[in-house]
Amino acid sequence: MTTALEVASAVRDPELPVLTLADLGVLRDVSEEDGRVVVTITPTYSGCPAIDEMGADLRRSLRAAGFSEVEVRLSLSPAWTTDWISAEGRSKLAAAGIAPPARIGPVAAGPVPLNLVPPSRQVACPQCGSPNTSEISRFGSTACKALRRCHACAEPFEHVKEI
């Protein structure tokens, strides 16, 4: 029998369908309480337009697997960061031609400093590996991705921005 955790872990992200919600790190917890499955997820950022679809996909998948009562809860703390993307998720992004985000490292507790200027850094091309790339647009197909171009192979590609 398939567990609720296995089903929830296989649900794909609506904006980055090469990743599951588990790969993306937004799937926080799956438990059973009083005969119902309770799934806790964290949005990638405040106001993420995909969070409602994530919840609907989780409910739909779990019900299709035989779990009749499903509750999806949101947890905003601790806030999600791109460091929560699994190693497998990072590999899947690169294999799909999307540059994964760099690791940020541990986030200190307390207020989060706001930097309005994006960090200037090299992003390697997921097609050829060249670090000679530049940002074309700060926003790609979704708000969490930027559009870049490789100067070595001339291919455009998306980059998941570090949060």
DRENPA-3360 file (N, C-alpha, C; in nm, 2 decimals, always signed):
BEGIN
1 = MTTALEVA = +0.08/-0.12/+0.00/+0.00/+0.00/+0.00/+0.09/+0.12/+0.00 ~ +0.05/+0.22/-0.08/+0.12/+0.34/-0.09/+0.09/+0.43/+0.03 ~ +0.19/+0.49/+0.09/+0.17/+0.58/+0.20/+0.13/+0.72/+0.15 ~ +0.07/+0.80/+0.24/+0.03/+0.94/+0.21/+0.16/+1.02/+0.18 ~ +0.27/+0.99/+0.25/+0.39/+1.06/+0.23/+0.45/+1.03/+0.09 ~ +0.44/+0.91/+0.05/+0.49/+0.87/-0.09/+0.40/+0.95/-0.19 ~ +0.27/+0.95/-0.18/+0.19/+1.02/-0.27/+0.22/+1.17/-0.27 ~ +0.22/+1.23/-0.16/+0.25/+1.37/-0.15/+0.39/+1.41/-0.20;
9 = SAVRDPEL = +0.48/+1.32/-0.18/+0.62/+1.35/-0.22/+0.63/+1.34/-0.37 ~ +0.54/+1.28/-0.44/+0.54/+1.27/-0.59/+0.47/+1.38/-0.66 ~ +0.40/+1.46/-0.59/+0.32/+1.57/-0.65/+0.42/+1.67/-0.71 ~ +0.40/+1.71/-0.84/+0.49/+1.80/-0.91/+0.46/+1.95/-0.88 ~ +0.56/+2.03/-0.89/+0.54/+2.17/-0.87/+0.47/+2.23/-1.00 ~ +0.37/+2.31/-0.98/+0.30/+2.36/-1.10/+0.38/+2.45/-1.19 ~ +0.48/+2.52/-1.13/+0.56/+2.62/-1.21/+0.69/+2.56/-1.25 ~ +0.74/+2.46/-1.18/+0.87/+2.39/-1.22/+0.84/+2.24/-1.22;
17 = PVLTLADL = +0.76/+2.19/-1.33/+0.72/+2.05/-1.32/+0.83/+1.94/-1.33 ~ +0.95/+1.98/-1.35/+1.06/+1.89/-1.34/+1.09/+1.85/-1.20 ~ +1.03/+1.93/-1.10/+1.05/+1.90/-0.96/+0.92/+1.86/-0.89 ~ +0.94/+1.78/-0.79/+0.82/+1.75/-0.70/+0.83/+1.85/-0.59 ~ +0.72/+1.86/-0.52/+0.71/+1.95/-0.40/+0.82/+1.91/-0.30 ~ +0.85/+1.78/-0.29/+0.95/+1.73/-0.20/+1.09/+1.78/-0.25 ~ +1.12/+1.77/-0.38/+1.24/+1.82/-0.44/+1.26/+1.97/-0.41 ~ +1.15/+2.04/-0.43/+1.15/+2.19/-0.41/+1.17/+2.23/-0.26;
25 = GVLRDVSE = +1.13/+2.14/-0.17/+1.15/+2.16/-0.03/+1.03/+2.23/+0.03 ~ +0.92/+2.24/-0.04/+0.80/+2.31/+0.02/+0.71/+2.21/+0.09 ~ +0.73/+2.08/+0.07/+0.66/+1.98/+0.15/+0.72/+1.97/+0.28 ~ +0.65/+2.01/+0.39/+0.71/+2.02/+0.52/+0.68/+1.89/+0.60 ~ +0.55/+1.84/+0.59/+0.51/+1.73/+0.68/+0.39/+1.67/+0.62 ~ +0.38/+1.54/+0.64/+0.26/+1.46/+0.60/+0.23/+1.37/+0.72 ~ +0.11/+1.38/+0.78/+0.08/+1.30/+0.90/-0.07/+1.26/+0.89 ~ -0.11/+1.17/+0.97/-0.25/+1.13/+0.98/-0.30/+1.17/+1.12;
33 = EDGRVVVT = -0.41/+1.25/+1.12/-0.47/+1.30/+1.25/-0.62/+1.27/+1.24 ~ -0.67/+1.19/+1.33/-0.81/+1.16/+1.34/-0.87/+1.11/+1.21 ~ -0.80/+1.02/+1.15/-0.85/+0.96/+1.02/-0.83/+1.04/+0.90 ~ -0.77/+1.15/+0.90/-0.75/+1.23/+0.78/-0.60/+1.26/+0.77 ~ -0.56/+1.28/+0.64/-0.42/+1.31/+0.61/-0.40/+1.46/+0.62 ~ -0.30/+1.51/+0.69/-0.27/+1.65/+0.71/-0.13/+1.67/+0.64 ~ -0.14/+1.76/+0.54/-0.01/+1.79/+0.47/+0.02/+1.94/+0.50 ~ +0.15/+1.96/+0.54/+0.19/+2.10/+0.56/+0.29/+2.14/+0.46;
41 = ITPTYSGC = +0.26/+2.25/+0.39/+0.35/+2.31/+0.29/+0.39/+2.45/+0.33 ~ +0.50/+2.50/+0.27/+0.54/+2.63/+0.28/+0.56/+2.70/+0.15 ~ +0.50/+2.81/+0.13/+0.52/+2.88/+0.00/+0.66/+2.92/-0.02 ~ +0.70/+2.93/-0.15/+0.84/+2.97/-0.18/+0.86/+3.12/-0.14 ~ +0.75/+3.20/-0.15/+0.76/+3.34/-0.11/+0.62/+3.39/-0.08 ~ +0.61/+3.49/+0.00/+0.48/+3.55/+0.04/+0.41/+3.59/-0.09 ~ +0.29/+3.54/-0.11/+0.21/+3.58/-0.22/+0.23/+3.49/-0.34 ~ +0.30/+3.38/-0.33/+0.33/+3.29/-0.44/+0.20/+3.24/-0.50;
49 = PAIDEMGA = +0.18/+3.27/-0.63/+0.05/+3.24/-0.70/+0.03/+3.09/-0.71 ~ +0.14/+3.01/-0.70/+0.12/+2.86/-0.72/+0.08/+2.79/-0.59 ~ +0.08/+2.85/-0.48/+0.05/+2.78/-0.35/-0.09/+2.72/-0.35 ~ -0.19/+2.79/-0.41/-0.33/+2.73/-0.42/-0.33/+2.61/-0.50 ~ -0.26/+2.61/-0.62/-0.26/+2.50/-0.71/-0.18/+2.38/-0.64 ~ -0.08/+2.41/-0.57/+0.00/+2.30/-0.49/-0.10/+2.23/-0.40 ~ -0.18/+2.31/-0.32/-0.27/+2.25/-0.23/-0.38/+2.16/-0.30 ~ -0.43/+2.22/-0.41/-0.53/+2.14/-0.49/-0.47/+2.02/-0.55;
57 = DLRRSLRA = -0.35/+2.02/-0.60/-0.28/+1.90/-0.66/-0.26/+1.80/-0.55 ~ -0.22/+1.84/-0.43/-0.20/+1.75/-0.32/-0.33/+1.68/-0.28 ~ -0.44/+1.76/-0.27/-0.57/+1.70/-0.23/-0.61/+1.60/-0.34 ~ -0.60/+1.64/-0.46/-0.65/+1.56/-0.58/-0.57/+1.43/-0.58 ~ -0.44/+1.43/-0.57/-0.35/+1.31/-0.57/-0.38/+1.22/-0.45 ~ -0.39/+1.28/-0.34/-0.41/+1.19/-0.22/-0.55/+1.13/-0.22 ~ -0.65/+1.20/-0.27/-0.79/+1.14/-0.28/-0.79/+1.03/-0.38 ~ -0.72/+1.05/-0.50/-0.71/+0.95/-0.60/-0.64/+0.83/-0.55;
65 = AGFSEVEV = -0.55/+0.84/-0.45/-0.48/+0.73/-0.39/-0.56/+0.66/-0.28 ~ -0.68/+0.71/-0.25/-0.77/+0.64/-0.16/-0.77/+0.71/-0.02 ~ -0.71/+0.83/-0.01/-0.72/+0.90/+0.12/-0.83/+1.00/+0.11 ~ -0.95/+0.97/+0.17/-1.07/+1.04/+0.15/-1.07/+1.18/+0.21 ~ -1.01/+1.19/+0.33/-1.01/+1.32/+0.40/-0.86/+1.38/+0.40 ~ -0.85/+1.49/+0.34/-0.72/+1.55/+0.32/-0.73/+1.70/+0.36 ~ -0.64/+1.74/+0.45/-0.63/+1.88/+0.49/-0.49/+1.93/+0.45 ~ -0.48/+2.05/+0.38/-0.35/+2.11/+0.35/-0.34/+2.23/+0.44;
73 = RLSLSPAW = -0.23/+2.24/+0.51/-0.20/+2.35/+0.60/-0.08/+2.43/+0.54 ~ -0.08/+2.56/+0.57/+0.04/+2.64/+0.53/+0.12/+2.67/+0.65 ~ +0.25/+2.66/+0.64/+0.34/+2.70/+0.74/+0.43/+2.81/+0.69 ~ +0.43/+2.93/+0.75/+0.51/+3.04/+0.70/+0.65/+3.05/+0.78 ~ +0.66/+2.97/+0.88/+0.78/+2.98/+0.96/+0.84/+2.84/+0.99 ~ +0.97/+2.82/+0.97/+1.06/+2.92/+0.91/+1.03/+2.94/+0.76 ~ +1.07/+3.05/+0.71/+1.05/+3.09/+0.57/+1.13/+3.00/+0.48 ~ +1.08/+2.96/+0.37/+1.14/+2.88/+0.27/+1.26/+2.96/+0.21;
81 = TTDWISAE = +1.37/+2.89/+0.18/+1.48/+2.94/+0.10/+1.51/+2.84/-0.01 ~ +1.59/+2.89/-0.11/+1.63/+2.80/-0.21/+1.73/+2.69/-0.16 ~ +1.78/+2.71/-0.05/+1.87/+2.61/+0.01/+1.79/+2.48/+0.04 ~ +1.65/+2.49/+0.05/+1.57/+2.37/+0.08/+1.55/+2.28/-0.05 ~ +1.59/+2.33/-0.16/+1.58/+2.25/-0.28/+1.69/+2.13/-0.26 ~ +1.64/+2.01/-0.28/+1.72/+1.89/-0.26/+1.83/+1.88/-0.36 ~ +1.94/+1.80/-0.33/+2.04/+1.78/-0.43/+1.98/+1.72/-0.55 ~ +1.89/+1.62/-0.54/+1.83/+1.56/-0.65/+1.75/+1.67/-0.73;
89 = GRSKLAAA = +1.68/+1.76/-0.66/+1.61/+1.87/-0.73/+1.70/+1.96/-0.81 ~ +1.82/+1.99/-0.75/+1.91/+2.07/-0.82/+1.96/+2.00/-0.95 ~ +1.98/+1.87/-0.94/+2.03/+1.79/-1.06/+1.92/+1.79/-1.16 ~ +1.79/+1.78/-1.12/+1.68/+1.78/-1.21/+1.67/+1.91/-1.29 ~ +1.69/+2.02/-1.21/+1.68/+2.15/-1.28/+1.79/+2.16/-1.38 ~ +1.91/+2.13/-1.35/+2.02/+2.14/-1.45/+2.00/+2.05/-1.57 ~ +1.95/+1.93/-1.55/+1.92/+1.84/-1.66/+1.81/+1.89/-1.75 ~ +1.72/+1.97/-1.69/+1.61/+2.04/-1.77/+1.66/+2.17/-1.84;
97 = GIAPPARI = +1.78/+2.21/-1.82/+1.83/+2.33/-1.88/+1.80/+2.45/-1.80 ~ +1.77/+2.44/-1.67/+1.75/+2.55/-1.58/+1.86/+2.55/-1.48 ~ +1.93/+2.66/-1.47/+2.04/+2.68/-1.37/+1.99/+2.68/-1.23 ~ +2.03/+2.59/-1.15/+1.99/+2.59/-1.01/+2.05/+2.70/-0.93 ~ +1.98/+2.74/-0.82/+2.03/+2.85/-0.74/+2.16/+2.81/-0.66 ~ +2.24/+2.90/-0.63/+2.36/+2.88/-0.55/+2.31/+2.86/-0.41 ~ +2.39/+2.79/-0.32/+2.35/+2.77/-0.18/+2.38/+2.90/-0.11 ~ +2.29/+2.94/-0.02/+2.31/+3.06/+0.05/+2.38/+3.04/+0.19;
105 = GPVAAGPV = +2.34/+2.92/+0.25/+2.40/+2.89/+0.38/+2.30/+2.91/+0.49 ~ +2.34/+2.89/+0.61/+2.24/+2.90/+0.72/+2.19/+3.04/+0.73 ~ +2.06/+3.05/+0.76/+1.99/+3.18/+0.78/+1.98/+3.20/+0.93 ~ +2.02/+3.32/+0.97/+2.02/+3.35/+1.12/+1.87/+3.38/+1.16 ~ +1.84/+3.34/+1.28/+1.71/+3.37/+1.34/+1.69/+3.52/+1.35 ~ +1.57/+3.57/+1.35/+1.54/+3.71/+1.37/+1.51/+3.78/+1.24 ~ +1.52/+3.91/+1.24/+1.49/+3.98/+1.12/+1.58/+3.95/+1.00 ~ +1.52/+3.95/+0.88/+1.60/+3.91/+0.76/+1.64/+4.04/+0.69;
113 = PLNLVPPS = +1.77/+4.07/+0.67/+1.80/+4.19/+0.61/+1.75/+4.19/+0.46 ~ +1.71/+4.31/+0.42/+1.66/+4.33/+0.28/+1.76/+4.40/+0.20 ~ +1.80/+4.33/+0.09/+1.89/+4.39/+0.00/+1.82/+4.41/-0.13 ~ +1.80/+4.54/-0.17/+1.72/+4.57/-0.29/+1.80/+4.55/-0.42 ~ +1.93/+4.53/-0.41/+2.01/+4.51/-0.53/+2.05/+4.37/-0.54 ~ +2.01/+4.30/-0.65/+2.05/+4.16/-0.65/+2.20/+4.14/-0.66 ~ +2.24/+4.03/-0.60/+2.39/+4.00/-0.60/+2.44/+3.98/-0.74 ~ +2.55/+4.03/-0.77/+2.62/+4.01/-0.90/+2.70/+3.89/-0.89;
121 = RQVACPQC = +2.67/+3.79/-0.96/+2.75/+3.66/-0.96/+2.74/+3.59/-1.09 ~ +2.84/+3.50/-1.10/+2.84/+3.42/-1.22/+2.75/+3.30/-1.21 ~ +2.67/+3.28/-1.31/+2.58/+3.16/-1.32/+2.63/+3.08/-1.44 ~ +2.66/+2.95/-1.41/+2.71/+2.87/-1.52/+2.59/+2.83/-1.61 ~ +2.62/+2.82/-1.74/+2.52/+2.78/-1.83/+2.49/+2.63/-1.81 ~ +2.36/+2.59/-1.80/+2.33/+2.45/-1.78/+2.35/+2.37/-1.91 ~ +2.37/+2.44/-2.03/+2.39/+2.36/-2.15/+2.53/+2.32/-2.17 ~ +2.62/+2.42/-2.16/+2.77/+2.40/-2.19/+2.86/+2.41/-2.07;
129 = GSPNTSEI = +2.81/+2.47/-1.96/+2.89/+2.48/-1.84/+2.97/+2.61/-1.83 ~ +2.97/+2.69/-1.93/+3.04/+2.81/-1.93/+2.99/+2.91/-1.82 ~ +3.09/+2.98/-1.75/+3.04/+3.08/-1.65/+3.02/+3.21/-1.72 ~ +3.05/+3.22/-1.85/+3.04/+3.35/-1.92/+2.90/+3.37/-1.96 ~ +2.81/+3.41/-1.87/+2.67/+3.43/-1.89/+2.63/+3.57/-1.84 ~ +2.52/+3.62/-1.89/+2.47/+3.75/-1.84/+2.32/+3.74/-1.82 ~ +2.27/+3.83/-1.74/+2.12/+3.83/-1.71/+2.06/+3.92/-1.82 ~ +1.95/+3.86/-1.89/+1.88/+3.93/-1.99/+1.76/+4.00/-1.92;
137 = SRFGSTAC = +1.69/+3.93/-1.83/+1.58/+3.99/-1.76/+1.57/+3.93/-1.62 ~ +1.55/+4.02/-1.52/+1.54/+3.97/-1.38/+1.43/+3.87/-1.36 ~ +1.33/+3.88/-1.45/+1.21/+3.79/-1.43/+1.20/+3.70/-1.56 ~ +1.19/+3.57/-1.54/+1.16/+3.48/-1.64/+1.02/+3.44/-1.65 ~ +0.99/+3.31/-1.68/+0.85/+3.27/-1.69/+0.78/+3.28/-1.56 ~ +0.85/+3.28/-1.45/+0.79/+3.30/-1.32/+0.87/+3.39/-1.24 ~ +0.82/+3.45/-1.14/+0.89/+3.55/-1.06/+1.01/+3.50/-0.99 ~ +1.02/+3.37/-0.97/+1.13/+3.31/-0.90/+1.25/+3.28/-0.99;
145 = KALRRCHA = +1.23/+3.30/-1.12/+1.34/+3.27/-1.22/+1.38/+3.40/-1.29 ~ +1.51/+3.40/-1.33/+1.56/+3.51/-1.42/+1.60/+3.45/-1.55 ~ +1.60/+3.53/-1.66/+1.64/+3.48/-1.79/+1.78/+3.53/-1.81 ~ +1.86/+3.43/-1.86/+2.00/+3.46/-1.88/+2.04/+3.41/-2.02 ~ +2.16/+3.46/-2.07/+2.21/+3.41/-2.20/+2.36/+3.37/-2.18 ~ +2.39/+3.26/-2.24/+2.53/+3.22/-2.24/+2.61/+3.28/-2.36 ~ +2.72/+3.34/-2.33/+2.80/+3.40/-2.44/+2.89/+3.30/-2.51 ~ +2.91/+3.18/-2.45/+2.99/+3.08/-2.51/+2.91/+3.00/-2.62;
153 = CAEPFEHV = +2.79/+2.96/-2.58/+2.71/+2.88/-2.68/+2.59/+2.95/-2.73 ~ +2.57/+3.08/-2.68/+2.46/+3.17/-2.73/+2.32/+3.12/-2.69 ~ +2.31/+3.02/-2.60/+2.17/+2.97/-2.56/+2.12/+3.05/-2.45 ~ +1.99/+3.09/-2.46/+1.92/+3.15/-2.34/+1.88/+3.04/-2.24 ~ +1.88/+3.07/-2.12/+1.83/+2.97/-2.02/+1.78/+3.05/-1.90 ~ +1.70/+2.97/-1.82/+1.64/+3.03/-1.70/+1.73/+2.99/-1.58 ~ +1.73/+3.08/-1.48/+1.80/+3.05/-1.35/+1.71/+3.07/-1.24 ~ +1.70/+2.97/-1.15/+1.62/+2.99/-1.03/+1.70/+3.08/-0.94;
161 = KEI = +1.64/+3.20/-0.90/+1.71/+3.30/-0.82/+1.72/+3.25/-0.68 ~ +1.82/+3.29/-0.61/+1.85/+3.26/-0.47/+1.75/+3.34/-0.39 ~ +1.69/+3.27/-0.29/+1.60/+3.34/-0.20/+1.65/+3.30/-0.06;
% end
